C-alpha cells in the first residue's frame, strides 16, 4: 500500500489524486471529511471560520496518521440560527443529512472507514442521524465535534483560533463585545428567533482580548483530542510510520 503523507502533500488529499492512485491504497485508508459552514461570525471573522477549523483539524490528523486521506471540505451546513445576517448560506438539517448519507455511501464503495469532522455545532443533529442510518447499513462511519470552553459564538475562543490559523483574515480593529450572557440563559430566545434575536452584531461573548498564542494552544489541544479519539476507534497498525 502506498504511504500517505503530511497535510499539504498531494498524496494526502483526495482531490489531488487520480482514481488509480486512490485504488492502489486499498480499502484500509480512512477518508476524513471536513464539514463546516458559511455563516456570520460577527463583524471581525470570516464567514468560513467553522470550515477553516474543520480543515485544520483534518490536516492535523493527516499529519499524525499515514492512513488518512483528506476529502475536500463541505463549506455549507445547517446554519438557520444565523439567518438575518448577510452572507450566511444554510442548506438546513434535512439537506445536510441527505448529503452526508449519499457522500458516505459513495465513499464506502472504495474505502471501509469514513470520519466526518465538523467545525460547526449546528451540524450535530444531522450528523448524528446520518451516522446512525449509515452504521445501521453496516458502514463504518463516525463523526467528531470538537469541544472546547469559552464564548458560544465568534467570541474569544473562535477569534483566537482564527488568529492562529490565518491572522490576515481577522479584522481585529472591528472586533467588539456581543451578548455576554452564557448560552444556557439565551437558549429560549435563540430557539425562538435565532442569534439575531439576542445579538445585533452576531457575537455571543467578547473577542477583543483574543490572541494567536491562545489560539495555537487551543488548536493543538483540539488536534490532539481528534488524534486520540480516532486512535480509539481505529488504532494505527504500524505506529512507527506515523509522521511527527
Secondary structure, DSSP 4 states (H G I P E B T S, - for coil): -PPP--TTSGGGBGGGS-HHHHHTT-S-SEEEEEE--B--BTTTB-TTHHHHHHHHHHHHHHHH-TTEEEEEEE--B--GGGTTSTT-BB-HHHHHHHHHHHHHHHHTTT-SEEEEEES-GGGHHHHHHHHHHHHHTT-EEEEEE----S-SBSSHHHHHHHHHHHGGG--GGG----B-S-HHHHHHHHHHH-GGGT-TTS-BS--TT--HHHHHHHHHHHHHHHHHHHHHHS--S-GGG---
